[in-house]
Amino acid sequence: MKTFPVRAKTKPRTAPFGRAQGRQGTQRRIKLGSHFERAFQFAAEKHAGQTRKASRIPYLAHLMGVASLVLEAGGDEDLAIAALLHDVVEDCGGAPMLKEVRRRFGTRVAKVVDGCTDADTYPKPPWRERKENYLRHLKKADADTRLVSAADKLNNVRSILADYRELGESVWSRFKGGRDGTLWYYRALLGEFLRRPPNRVTRELALAVKELESAARLKQTSHRRVLKA
């Protein structure tokens, strides 16, 4: 009877710990511990009662969505925490809140949260001024800040697109920039993010912005045809 050599089973190769998912085709194991749990509780408490624009959706849903995108792109625990807290300065206390974030969660998290904040005073500066200042800020922002910021914008664009498909043009009334200003801002953000090598989040952001612009053009064209009919 003919016999064949049996190959010993080998364990699948795993990427060295410390390399982020999506970078050079490697993966790493990301551990979320009590630090992350405390940040989640902190975000839930600070944003309690807040909802997404013109909806009943708890604002925490957005924060969880951004944290999920950051983790899927290879972000570590600090960046996931920063994603949960990225709006806490802007919406829950301004500059004094940033000091509390730094005290509770460390300098790195605070730096990213600060980098994702376009205003830490009340009342906020005029909308267009804030957005133009933020775009200038992004040009010098580090990779950590840019990742969390891009995840924030991706989650926002996906939500706008879903609501636009359901509600139509009335969606734009939620935003201070209106239709044209909102589309301009996300187009400008995408252009800035794509100045650096693309990653999982910025690629998805490019697709989402393109889809939103296409939907808006289609809706506008249909509206003009109705008016001419």
Summary of the structure (lengths in Angstrom):
residues: 229
radius of gyration: 21.1
end to end distance: 84.4
largest distance: 86.9
contacts: 649
relative contact order: 0.10
helix: 64%
strand: 1%
